[in-house]
């Protein structure tokens, strides 16, 4: 997993560096691309490709595309008009360093560029079109952007568990699921394998968010990059608040186990995918 | 041209209405889509398709995609952190009605959705991939977004003619050129026809911007939806300022004539394209 992350850290900026654009825009894009993070989405994608015995080389641009979309969403979410965050992963957020206008444009640029990466890749045209269809749906108004809007609409009001799951499923889950489904498409999965991997993705997506909420209650500030308890101070609805900490942990275990049983049923070389799923649930940051 | 605009006005919202998303987001997206405008880009595209004797039906989703990109760019450009405009085409801008967060997200959603429209269209996969490659390039950091960044970087400082042309070529020209090239791709143009249409697009794009600057000096407030002279009050570099009004008019005529000579050389049924080009140069709003 570390080797994979290292390769992504190298490849990602290369898709921006070679482009002709104003230096101020390039700097703002690269700042957030270099800001790191766990690279969970591309790592999940590449592990899925590997599970089908395929080389990851042809999947690298697609993996970088999904990380660009994730990065753009963080830049826009951090804006003063949105979550108004000054820090992200312990570093000043994009608009704090470059100003709001550059941050908005850097986000727009990363989002747009991600589609060029897929269209320019070495896959065949049918695969490219299918990936672009899935990615635009997962990231757009019926996916991630819709989830962020629902999240903003729901702020400062008590949410039901159903509303909370809607938000997470759209805001975080759909892009994680895309990452796994993209790996399945590149790996030429059968329809049945796709079904199981989709279910695996859904459960792992929910596990990811529940573990995030649990970390916010129990985590170590230095590791998670924000103060534990910040969600509580925000009056934000979370799994521990709706289900108690014990209930949230049970729900996490349920989704994790369900996810793994679908992974087994997909009948692929699943070792790395299994350990990434484990990392997602057991991580301390 | 009016019939074409009417059809676009009907089709555009249909690509948003059928989507599942938070109502607040849908409302913000539809507001700017309904805000109208001249629909120059999609009309140019459809006229190019027609010039090759092809039915415009299969081009409608691609025409709507380019208008969504244009609409998103206006929403983001109007934001307080960018041009800080309260009015657009005489109506309150998106963030004035829905707030900044919804406006940012409505823009993100329109941008993302435009790629889904192309991927979901009835064209063949090779055409879709080529269109997505061209559109993402024209709209991204090496195109429209880069142009907007250069525009912001250059504000309140005197620009050279070269810098002004860089900004317009990227901020406005590339998407206009894409619209014509997309029509050529859908119309199965030969390489030579593409070359001439690209040159036609470049000259018409510049004509469009020069005539915009001239309108700002000479236009009627009621028709252009903003006060004439507002660029001057902004200390914004414009063609009339750099070349004098007479020089700007000469430059406009030069690009218009050059554009039309390339259009003739493309050897297609050019009547409608020619009258759209004329409209662009002679419009009063």
Interface residues (C-beta under 8 A of the other chain):
Chain A: X16 X19 X20 X21 X22 X24 X25 X26 X29 X76 X79 X81 X82 X99 X100 X101 X102 X104 X105 X107 X108 X109 X111 X112 X113 X115 X116 X118 X119 X120 X125 X126 X128 X129 X130 X132 X133 X135 X136 X137 X139 X140 X141 X142 X145 X146 X148 X149 X150 X152 X153
Chain B: X16 X19 X20 X21 X22 X24 X25 X26 X29 X72 X76 X79 X81 X82 X99 X100 X101 X102 X104 X105 X107 X108 X109 X111 X112 X113 X115 X116 X118 X119 X120 X125 X126 X128 X129 X130 X132 X133 X135 X136 X137 X139 X140 X141 X142 X145 X146 X148 X149 X150 X152 X153
